Amino acid sequence: MSTLTADDLRARVGELLAAHPPASTDRLEFLRARFDAGLAWVHYPAGLGGLDAPRELQNVVEAELAKAGAPDNNPRRIGIGLGMAAPTILRFGTDEQKQRYLRPLWTGEEVWCQLFSEPGAGSDLAALGTRAVRDGDEWVVNGQKVWTSVAHIARFAILVTRTDPDVPKHQGMTYFICDMTDPGVEVRPLRQLTGEAEFNEVFLSGVRIPDANRLGAVGEGWKVAQTTLMNERVAIGGNAIPREGGLIGMVSKTWRDRPELRTPELHDRLLKLWVQAEAARLAGTRLRQQLAVGAPGPEGSAMKLAFANLQQALTGLEIELSGEDGLRYDDWTLRRPEKVDMLGRGPGYRYLRAKGNSIEGGTSEVLRNIISERVLGLPSEPRVDKDVAWKDLPR
Protein backbone atom coordinates (compact mmCIF):
# COMPACT_ATOMS: atom_id res chain seq x y z
CA MET A 1 0.00 0.00 0.00
CA SER A 2 1.37 3.42 -0.97
CA THR A 3 1.79 6.37 1.38
CA LEU A 4 -0.16 8.78 -0.82
CA THR A 5 -2.28 11.37 1.01
CA ALA A 6 -5.44 13.22 0.07
CA ASP A 7 -3.34 16.23 -0.93
CA ASP A 8 -1.23 14.03 -3.18
CA LEU A 9 -4.39 12.82 -4.91
CA ARG A 10 -5.67 16.37 -5.36
CA ALA A 11 -2.36 17.30 -6.96
CA ARG A 12 -2.57 14.35 -9.35
CA VAL A 13 -6.13 15.28 -10.30
CA GLY A 14 -4.93 18.83 -10.94
CA GLU A 15 -2.24 17.52 -13.28
CA LEU A 16 -4.80 15.43 -15.15
CA LEU A 17 -7.18 18.37 -15.55
CA ALA A 18 -4.38 20.65 -16.73
CA ALA A 19 -3.25 18.17 -19.38
CA HIS A 20 -6.78 17.19 -20.42
CA PRO A 21 -9.27 20.03 -19.76
CA PRO A 22 -12.74 18.43 -19.59
CA ALA A 23 -14.34 21.26 -21.58
CA SER A 24 -12.11 20.69 -24.61
CA THR A 25 -11.15 17.01 -24.33
CA ASP A 26 -13.06 14.16 -25.94
CA ARG A 27 -14.89 12.15 -23.28
CA LEU A 28 -13.25 8.82 -24.11
CA GLU A 29 -9.83 10.42 -24.37
CA PHE A 30 -10.30 11.94 -20.91
CA LEU A 31 -11.40 8.62 -19.38
CA ARG A 32 -8.42 6.81 -20.87
CA ALA A 33 -6.07 9.49 -19.54
CA ARG A 34 -7.68 9.24 -16.11
CA PHE A 35 -7.17 5.48 -16.09
CA ASP A 36 -3.54 5.83 -17.16
CA ALA A 37 -2.98 8.40 -14.39
CA GLY A 38 -4.07 5.84 -11.80
CA LEU A 39 -7.21 7.76 -10.89
CA ALA A 40 -9.79 5.23 -12.08
CA TRP A 41 -9.84 3.12 -8.90
CA VAL A 42 -6.96 4.30 -6.72
CA HIS A 43 -6.85 1.10 -4.64
CA TYR A 44 -5.99 -0.98 -7.72
CA PRO A 45 -2.32 -1.64 -8.55
CA ALA A 46 -0.25 0.95 -10.39
CA GLY A 47 -0.45 0.39 -14.12
CA LEU A 48 -3.99 -1.02 -13.86
CA GLY A 49 -5.86 2.21 -13.26
CA GLY A 50 -4.77 2.60 -9.65
CA LEU A 51 -2.01 3.81 -7.36
CA ASP A 52 -1.98 1.15 -4.64
CA ALA A 53 -3.60 3.81 -2.45
CA PRO A 54 -6.22 3.34 0.31
CA ARG A 55 -9.69 2.77 -1.14
CA GLU A 56 -11.23 5.67 0.79
CA LEU A 57 -9.08 8.17 -1.13
CA GLN A 58 -11.22 7.48 -4.20
CA ASN A 59 -13.77 9.87 -2.68
CA VAL A 60 -11.18 12.66 -2.89
CA VAL A 61 -10.65 11.98 -6.59
CA GLU A 62 -14.37 11.86 -7.36
CA ALA A 63 -15.04 15.12 -5.51
CA GLU A 64 -12.26 16.99 -7.34
CA LEU A 65 -13.32 15.71 -10.75
CA ALA A 66 -17.00 16.48 -10.11
CA LYS A 67 -16.05 20.01 -9.09
CA ALA A 68 -14.23 20.44 -12.41
CA GLY A 69 -17.18 19.10 -14.43
CA ALA A 70 -15.23 16.08 -15.67
CA PRO A 71 -17.15 13.25 -17.39
CA ASP A 72 -17.69 9.96 -15.60
CA ASN A 73 -17.70 6.46 -17.09
CA ASN A 74 -21.48 6.00 -16.76
CA PRO A 75 -21.09 3.48 -13.91
CA ARG A 76 -24.75 2.40 -13.90
CA ARG A 77 -24.40 1.21 -17.50
CA ILE A 78 -21.23 -0.80 -16.81
CA GLY A 79 -21.98 -1.88 -13.24
CA ILE A 80 -21.44 -5.59 -13.89
CA GLY A 81 -18.00 -4.92 -15.30
CA LEU A 82 -16.99 -2.54 -12.51
CA GLY A 83 -18.52 -4.39 -9.58
CA MET A 84 -18.11 -8.04 -10.56
CA ALA A 85 -15.84 -8.72 -13.53
CA ALA A 86 -13.03 -6.33 -12.60
CA PRO A 87 -12.46 -7.58 -9.02
CA THR A 88 -12.50 -11.17 -10.30
CA ILE A 89 -10.01 -10.44 -13.08
CA LEU A 90 -7.80 -8.55 -10.64
CA ARG A 91 -7.68 -11.49 -8.24
CA PHE A 92 -7.54 -14.45 -10.62
CA GLY A 93 -6.50 -13.06 -13.98
CA THR A 94 -3.09 -13.38 -15.59
CA ASP A 95 -1.01 -10.26 -16.19
CA GLU A 96 -2.01 -10.40 -19.87
CA GLN A 97 -5.72 -10.60 -18.98
CA LYS A 98 -5.48 -7.65 -16.60
CA GLN A 99 -3.72 -5.53 -19.20
CA ARG A 100 -6.16 -6.51 -21.94
CA TYR A 101 -9.49 -6.16 -20.16
CA LEU A 102 -9.41 -3.70 -17.24
CA ARG A 103 -8.85 -0.42 -19.13
CA PRO A 104 -11.65 -0.75 -21.74
CA LEU A 105 -13.87 -2.23 -19.03
CA TRP A 106 -13.44 0.84 -16.82
CA THR A 107 -13.80 3.38 -19.63
CA GLY A 108 -17.00 1.70 -20.80
CA GLU A 109 -15.68 0.86 -24.24
CA GLU A 110 -16.49 -2.78 -23.55
CA VAL A 111 -19.63 -3.68 -21.60
CA TRP A 112 -19.68 -6.90 -19.56
CA CYS A 113 -22.48 -9.25 -18.56
CA GLN A 114 -22.67 -12.24 -16.22
CA LEU A 115 -23.45 -15.76 -17.48
CA PHE A 116 -24.17 -17.60 -14.22
CA SER A 117 -27.84 -18.54 -13.69
CA GLU A 118 -29.52 -21.27 -15.70
CA PRO A 119 -33.13 -22.50 -15.96
CA GLY A 120 -32.22 -25.33 -13.56
CA ALA A 121 -29.54 -23.57 -11.53
CA GLY A 122 -30.50 -20.26 -10.02
CA SER A 123 -30.48 -20.29 -6.24
CA ASP A 124 -28.41 -23.48 -6.40
CA LEU A 125 -25.81 -22.10 -8.78
CA ALA A 126 -23.46 -25.05 -8.26
CA ALA A 127 -26.03 -27.29 -10.00
CA LEU A 128 -25.36 -25.56 -13.33
CA GLY A 129 -25.07 -27.77 -16.38
CA THR A 130 -23.56 -25.66 -19.17
CA ARG A 131 -20.78 -27.92 -20.42
CA ALA A 132 -17.29 -26.97 -21.48
CA VAL A 133 -15.25 -29.72 -23.12
CA ARG A 134 -11.58 -29.24 -23.84
CA ASP A 135 -10.39 -29.48 -27.44
CA GLY A 136 -6.68 -28.76 -27.61
CA ASP A 137 -6.07 -25.14 -26.64
CA GLU A 138 -9.79 -24.37 -26.72
CA TRP A 139 -12.96 -25.27 -24.84
CA VAL A 140 -16.23 -26.02 -26.64
CA VAL A 141 -19.18 -24.69 -24.65
CA ASN A 142 -22.84 -25.72 -24.95
CA GLY A 143 -25.70 -24.69 -22.69
CA GLN A 144 -28.19 -22.00 -21.73
CA LYS A 145 -27.96 -19.07 -19.32
CA VAL A 146 -30.85 -16.92 -18.13
CA TRP A 147 -31.64 -13.61 -16.39
CA THR A 148 -28.60 -12.01 -18.00
CA SER A 149 -28.68 -8.23 -17.66
CA VAL A 150 -27.33 -6.13 -20.58
CA ALA A 151 -26.32 -9.21 -22.60
CA HIS A 152 -27.79 -7.44 -25.62
CA ILE A 153 -25.10 -4.74 -25.48
CA ALA A 154 -22.26 -6.72 -23.88
CA ARG A 155 -18.96 -7.42 -25.60
CA PHE A 156 -17.71 -9.85 -22.94
CA ALA A 157 -19.17 -12.09 -20.24
CA ILE A 158 -17.94 -13.80 -17.13
CA LEU A 159 -19.02 -17.40 -17.58
CA VAL A 160 -19.14 -20.39 -15.23
CA THR A 161 -19.33 -23.86 -16.79
CA ARG A 162 -19.35 -27.57 -15.91
CA THR A 163 -16.05 -29.16 -16.98
CA ASP A 164 -16.14 -32.36 -14.92
CA PRO A 165 -19.51 -34.06 -14.35
CA ASP A 166 -17.92 -36.99 -12.50
CA VAL A 167 -17.16 -35.09 -9.27
CA PRO A 168 -19.46 -33.36 -6.76
CA LYS A 169 -21.08 -30.24 -8.17
CA HIS A 170 -18.89 -27.64 -6.44
CA GLN A 171 -15.67 -29.29 -7.67
CA GLY A 172 -16.27 -29.67 -11.38
CA MET A 173 -16.74 -26.04 -12.45
CA THR A 174 -14.43 -23.78 -14.46
CA TYR A 175 -14.63 -20.03 -15.03
CA PHE A 176 -14.07 -18.28 -18.38
CA ILE A 177 -14.19 -14.96 -20.14
CA CYS A 178 -16.59 -15.32 -23.08
CA ASP A 179 -16.59 -13.07 -26.14
CA MET A 180 -20.27 -12.32 -26.77
CA THR A 181 -19.58 -11.69 -30.47
CA ASP A 182 -18.25 -15.22 -31.06
CA PRO A 183 -20.16 -17.64 -33.33
CA GLY A 184 -22.66 -19.72 -31.41
CA VAL A 185 -23.66 -17.01 -28.91
CA GLU A 186 -27.35 -16.12 -29.23
CA VAL A 187 -29.05 -13.50 -27.05
CA ARG A 188 -32.85 -13.42 -26.74
CA PRO A 189 -34.87 -10.83 -24.78
CA LEU A 190 -36.88 -11.79 -21.70
CA ARG A 191 -39.84 -9.49 -21.25
CA GLN A 192 -40.52 -8.93 -17.59
CA LEU A 193 -43.29 -7.66 -15.31
CA THR A 194 -42.39 -4.02 -16.01
CA GLY A 195 -42.90 -4.41 -19.76
CA GLU A 196 -39.19 -4.05 -20.47
CA ALA A 197 -36.72 -6.69 -21.58
CA GLU A 198 -33.92 -5.67 -19.28
CA PHE A 199 -32.92 -9.32 -18.91
CA ASN A 200 -31.98 -11.86 -21.55
CA GLU A 201 -31.52 -15.56 -22.04
CA VAL A 202 -28.29 -16.60 -23.71
CA PHE A 203 -27.82 -19.79 -25.73
CA LEU A 204 -24.29 -21.14 -26.20
CA SER A 205 -24.02 -23.58 -29.10
CA GLY A 206 -20.56 -24.89 -29.86
CA VAL A 207 -18.90 -21.69 -28.68
CA ARG A 208 -15.12 -22.04 -28.79
CA ILE A 209 -13.27 -20.27 -25.96
CA PRO A 210 -9.46 -20.20 -25.88
CA ASP A 211 -7.91 -21.68 -22.76
CA ALA A 212 -6.12 -18.32 -22.46
CA ASN A 213 -9.53 -16.88 -21.51
CA ARG A 214 -9.85 -19.08 -18.43
CA LEU A 215 -9.87 -17.39 -15.01
CA GLY A 216 -8.41 -19.58 -12.28
CA ALA A 217 -7.52 -23.24 -12.46
CA VAL A 218 -9.58 -25.93 -14.16
CA GLY A 219 -12.12 -27.23 -11.66
CA GLU A 220 -11.89 -24.18 -9.40
CA GLY A 221 -14.73 -22.21 -10.96
CA TRP A 222 -16.74 -22.23 -7.74
CA LYS A 223 -13.87 -20.57 -5.87
CA VAL A 224 -13.56 -17.88 -8.54
CA ALA A 225 -17.34 -17.40 -8.65
CA GLN A 226 -17.44 -16.73 -4.91
CA THR A 227 -15.30 -13.64 -5.44
CA THR A 228 -17.72 -12.45 -8.12
CA LEU A 229 -20.80 -13.12 -6.00
CA MET A 230 -19.46 -11.42 -2.87
CA ASN A 231 -18.58 -8.34 -4.88
CA GLU A 232 -21.96 -8.42 -6.61
CA ARG A 233 -23.83 -8.29 -3.31
CA VAL A 234 -21.75 -5.37 -2.11
CA ALA A 235 -22.32 -3.60 -5.44
CA ILE A 236 -26.10 -4.04 -5.14
CA GLY A 237 -26.60 -3.31 -1.45
CA GLY A 238 -23.64 -1.21 -0.36
CA ASN A 239 -23.74 1.90 -2.55
CA ALA A 240 -22.89 5.24 -0.96
CA ILE A 241 -25.93 7.53 -0.71
CA PRO A 242 -26.65 10.66 1.35
CA ARG A 243 -29.24 10.77 4.10
CA GLU A 244 -32.70 10.55 2.53
CA GLY A 245 -31.08 9.51 -0.72
CA GLY A 246 -32.66 7.03 -3.09
CA LEU A 247 -36.18 5.73 -2.63
CA ILE A 248 -36.65 6.90 0.95
CA GLY A 249 -36.09 10.45 -0.29
CA MET A 250 -38.74 10.10 -2.99
CA VAL A 251 -41.28 8.61 -0.57
CA SER A 252 -40.57 11.29 2.03
CA LYS A 253 -41.06 13.99 -0.60
CA THR A 254 -44.42 12.54 -1.58
CA TRP A 255 -45.42 12.57 2.10
CA ARG A 256 -44.46 16.24 2.45
CA ASP A 257 -46.02 17.31 -0.85
CA ARG A 258 -49.35 15.48 -0.48
CA PRO A 259 -50.76 16.14 3.02
CA GLU A 260 -54.23 15.05 1.91
CA LEU A 261 -52.96 11.46 1.55
CA ARG A 262 -51.62 11.17 5.07
CA THR A 263 -53.05 8.77 7.63
CA PRO A 264 -51.69 7.81 11.06
CA GLU A 265 -51.01 4.28 9.82
CA LEU A 266 -49.01 5.49 6.82
CA HIS A 267 -47.15 7.92 9.06
CA ASP A 268 -46.12 5.08 11.36
CA ARG A 269 -44.93 2.95 8.43
CA LEU A 270 -42.95 5.83 6.93
CA LEU A 271 -41.19 6.56 10.22
CA LYS A 272 -40.20 2.90 10.64
CA LEU A 273 -38.90 2.69 7.07
CA TRP A 274 -37.01 5.98 7.42
CA VAL A 275 -35.19 4.58 10.46
CA GLN A 276 -34.47 1.31 8.61
CA ALA A 277 -33.17 3.22 5.59
CA GLU A 278 -30.86 5.32 7.75
CA ALA A 279 -29.60 2.23 9.59
CA ALA A 280 -28.93 0.53 6.25
CA ARG A 281 -27.11 3.61 4.97
CA LEU A 282 -24.85 3.72 8.03
CA ALA A 283 -24.24 -0.03 7.82
CA GLY A 284 -23.24 0.46 4.19
CA THR A 285 -20.74 3.11 5.26
CA ARG A 286 -19.22 0.67 7.76
CA LEU A 287 -19.09 -2.05 5.11
CA ARG A 288 -17.18 0.24 2.74
CA GLN A 289 -14.75 1.04 5.52
CA GLN A 290 -14.18 -2.69 6.01
CA LEU A 291 -13.60 -3.05 2.27
CA ALA A 292 -10.87 -0.43 2.53
CA VAL A 293 -8.74 -2.89 4.49
CA GLY A 294 -9.75 -6.18 2.87
CA ALA A 295 -11.90 -8.15 0.44
CA PRO A 296 -15.70 -8.37 0.78
CA GLY A 297 -17.00 -11.12 3.02
CA PRO A 298 -20.40 -12.56 3.89
CA GLU A 299 -21.41 -9.24 5.49
CA GLY A 300 -22.24 -8.04 1.98
CA SER A 301 -25.03 -10.62 1.92
CA ALA A 302 -26.67 -8.90 4.90
CA MET A 303 -26.53 -5.55 3.12
CA LYS A 304 -28.05 -6.97 -0.04
CA LEU A 305 -30.82 -8.68 1.97
CA ALA A 306 -31.63 -5.44 3.81
CA PHE A 307 -31.61 -3.55 0.50
CA ALA A 308 -34.15 -5.93 -1.10
CA ASN A 309 -36.52 -5.83 1.87
CA LEU A 310 -36.33 -2.06 2.13
CA GLN A 311 -36.84 -1.45 -1.60
CA GLN A 312 -39.96 -3.58 -1.68
CA ALA A 313 -41.45 -2.03 1.46
CA LEU A 314 -40.73 1.52 0.27
CA THR A 315 -42.19 1.02 -3.21
CA GLY A 316 -45.31 -0.49 -1.67
CA LEU A 317 -45.71 2.50 0.64
CA GLU A 318 -45.10 4.89 -2.27
CA ILE A 319 -47.95 3.28 -4.23
CA GLU A 320 -50.32 3.86 -1.32
CA LEU A 321 -49.13 7.41 -0.77
CA SER A 322 -49.64 8.19 -4.45
CA GLY A 323 -53.38 7.52 -4.30
CA GLU A 324 -55.00 7.18 -7.72
CA ASP A 325 -51.77 8.20 -9.42
CA GLY A 326 -50.18 5.06 -8.04
CA LEU A 327 -52.56 2.91 -10.09
CA ARG A 328 -51.40 4.44 -13.37
CA TYR A 329 -48.47 2.96 -15.27
CA ASP A 330 -46.29 5.22 -17.35
CA ASP A 331 -45.13 2.98 -20.21
CA TRP A 332 -45.64 -0.69 -21.12
CA THR A 333 -43.59 -0.41 -24.32
CA LEU A 334 -41.22 -3.32 -24.92
CA ARG A 335 -37.76 -1.82 -24.62
CA ARG A 336 -34.29 -3.22 -24.06
CA PRO A 337 -32.74 -0.67 -21.68
CA GLU A 338 -29.02 -0.37 -21.07
CA LYS A 339 -29.50 0.25 -17.33
CA VAL A 340 -32.16 0.11 -14.61
CA ASP A 341 -33.72 3.53 -13.98
CA MET A 342 -35.57 3.11 -10.69
CA LEU A 343 -35.76 6.81 -9.88
CA GLY A 344 -36.49 8.07 -13.39
CA ARG A 345 -39.79 6.19 -13.79
CA GLY A 346 -43.13 6.31 -11.98
CA PRO A 347 -44.14 4.62 -8.71
CA GLY A 348 -45.83 1.74 -10.56
CA TYR A 349 -42.60 0.85 -12.33
CA ARG A 350 -40.62 1.06 -9.09
CA TYR A 351 -43.13 -1.19 -7.31
CA LEU A 352 -42.95 -3.89 -10.00
CA ARG A 353 -39.19 -3.69 -10.58
CA ALA A 354 -38.44 -3.95 -6.84
CA LYS A 355 -39.97 -7.44 -6.84
CA GLY A 356 -36.80 -8.62 -8.56
CA ASN A 357 -34.54 -7.25 -5.83
CA SER A 358 -35.12 -10.31 -3.66
CA ILE A 359 -34.09 -12.62 -6.53
CA GLU A 360 -31.19 -10.97 -8.39
CA GLY A 361 -27.73 -11.14 -6.88
CA GLY A 362 -28.72 -14.08 -4.70
CA THR A 363 -32.22 -14.82 -3.47
CA SER A 364 -33.18 -13.60 -0.02
CA GLU A 365 -33.59 -17.20 1.11
CA VAL A 366 -30.03 -18.10 0.08
CA LEU A 367 -28.66 -14.93 1.66
CA ARG A 368 -30.34 -15.80 4.97
CA ASN A 369 -28.56 -19.16 4.88
CA ILE A 370 -25.22 -17.44 4.22
CA ILE A 371 -25.76 -15.03 7.10
CA SER A 372 -26.80 -17.78 9.51
CA GLU A 373 -23.88 -20.05 8.65
CA ARG A 374 -21.00 -17.67 7.87
CA VAL A 375 -21.83 -14.65 10.01
CA LEU A 376 -23.71 -16.09 12.98
CA GLY A 377 -21.93 -19.44 12.98
CA LEU A 378 -25.10 -21.53 13.12
CA PRO A 379 -25.09 -25.16 11.92
CA SER A 380 -25.42 -25.54 8.17
CA GLU A 381 -28.45 -27.13 6.57
CA PRO A 382 -28.15 -30.89 5.92
CA ARG A 383 -26.88 -31.57 2.40
CA VAL A 384 -27.53 -34.96 0.87
CA ASP A 385 -25.71 -34.10 -2.37
CA LYS A 386 -22.38 -33.07 -0.87
CA ASP A 387 -20.44 -36.14 -1.98
CA VAL A 388 -22.56 -37.11 -4.99
CA ALA A 389 -21.16 -36.70 -8.50
CA TRP A 390 -22.98 -33.99 -10.48
CA LYS A 391 -24.00 -36.47 -13.18
CA ASP A 392 -25.82 -38.57 -10.57
CA LEU A 393 -27.89 -35.74 -9.10
CA PRO A 394 -31.65 -35.95 -9.69
CA ARG A 395 -33.03 -33.39 -12.14
Secondary structure as GFF3:
##gff-version 3
##sequence-region A 1 395
A	DSSP	alpha_helix	6	19	.	.	.	ID=ss1
A	DSSP	alpha_helix	27	36	.	.	.	ID=ss2
A	DSSP	three_ten_helix	55	57	.	.	.	ID=ss3
A	DSSP	alpha_helix	58	67	.	.	.	ID=ss4
A	DSSP	alpha_helix	79	80	.	.	.	ID=ss5
A	DSSP	pi_helix	81	85	.	.	.	ID=ss6
A	DSSP	alpha_helix	86	92	.	.	.	ID=ss7
A	DSSP	alpha_helix	95	107	.	.	.	ID=ss8
A	DSSP	beta_strand	112	115	.	.	.	ID=ss9
A	DSSP	three_ten_helix	125	127	.	.	.	ID=ss10
A	DSSP	beta_strand	131	135	.	.	.	ID=ss11
A	DSSP	beta_strand	138	145	.	.	.	ID=ss12
A	DSSP	beta_strand	156	162	.	.	.	ID=ss13
A	DSSP	beta_strand	173	179	.	.	.	ID=ss14
A	DSSP	beta_strand	185	190	.	.	.	ID=ss15
A	DSSP	beta_strand	199	210	.	.	.	ID=ss16
A	DSSP	three_ten_helix	211	213	.	.	.	ID=ss17
A	DSSP	beta_strand	214	215	.	.	.	ID=ss18
A	DSSP	alpha_helix	221	237	.	.	.	ID=ss19
A	DSSP	alpha_helix	247	257	.	.	.	ID=ss20
A	DSSP	three_ten_helix	259	261	.	.	.	ID=ss21
A	DSSP	alpha_helix	264	291	.	.	.	ID=ss22
A	DSSP	alpha_helix	299	321	.	.	.	ID=ss23
A	DSSP	three_ten_helix	323	327	.	.	.	ID=ss24
A	DSSP	alpha_helix	347	353	.	.	.	ID=ss25
A	DSSP	three_ten_helix	354	358	.	.	.	ID=ss26
A	DSSP	alpha_helix	364	370	.	.	.	ID=ss27
A	DSSP	pi_helix	371	375	.	.	.	ID=ss28
A	DSSP	three_ten_helix	390	392	.	.	.	ID=ss29
###
